[in-house]
Amino acid sequence: MAFIENVIERFLFWGRWLLTPLYVGLTLLLLAFAFKFFQELVHLVPRLPDLAEADLVLVALGLIDLALVGNLVVMVILAGYESFVSRIEAAREGDQLSWMGKVDAGTLKIKVAAAIVAISSIHLLKAFVNAEKIANDKLVMLVVIHMTFVVSALLLAYVDKLAFAAHREH
């Protein structure tokens, strides 16, 4: 019976490697974000002399949004891989990120929630910059959605603190 249990446990533990293609796919997604970012910059250059300040702000917010989403994807890839699959030895050779090895699943969820709030904030700011072109009921709905993200992130952080604070102090 111990042999069967050992085989099942080894198989289940090996299953974590099935996450690897997902992280590789997310890494390829970063290429799409980089392409879109530079595509937006290229489209900006010829329009720049005639672009109103508010429109430039909107373009800047869009580029910041892409960068934030890219940061979020990197965080999920690296923290997820290191938390659930294997340590990243390449990072041990001097190219270490300050947060790697310190982000557990709970912390990753909070960071993702905070990134979603930041991205939502940018979308809300873009809507307010463009407020004269957006119906008031849509603006109200955007605020409600944003506040839902904020409250959800705060509740997630609070629950995580209640559940794991003592564990993290050790």
Residue pairs with C-beta under 8 A, 6 or more apart in sequence:
16 84
16 85
16 86
17 85
19 80
19 81
19 84
19 85
20 81
20 85
23 77
23 80
23 81
23 85
26 73
26 76
26 77
27 77
29 73
30 70
30 73
30 74
33 66
33 69
33 70
33 73
34 70
36 66
37 63
37 66
37 67
37 70
40 59
40 62
40 63
40 66
41 63
44 51
44 59
48 56
51 59
54 129
54 130
57 129
58 126
58 129
58 130
61 122
61 125
61 126
61 129
62 126
64 122
65 119
65 122
65 123
68 115
68 118
68 119
68 122
69 115
69 119
71 115
72 112
72 115
72 116
72 119
75 99
75 103
75 108
75 111
75 112
75 115
76 108
76 112
78 88
78 91
78 97
78 100
79 99
79 100
79 103
79 107
79 108
79 111
80 108
81 88
82 88
82 100
82 101
82 103
83 103
83 104
83 105
83 108
84 105
87 101
88 100
91 97
91 100
103 111
104 164
106 160
106 163
106 164
107 160
109 156
109 160
110 153
110 156
110 157
110 160
113 149
113 152
113 153
113 156
113 157
114 153
116 149
116 153
117 146
117 149
117 150
117 153
120 145
120 146
120 149
120 150
121 146
123 142
123 146
124 142
124 143
124 146
127 134
127 138
127 139
127 142
128 139
131 139
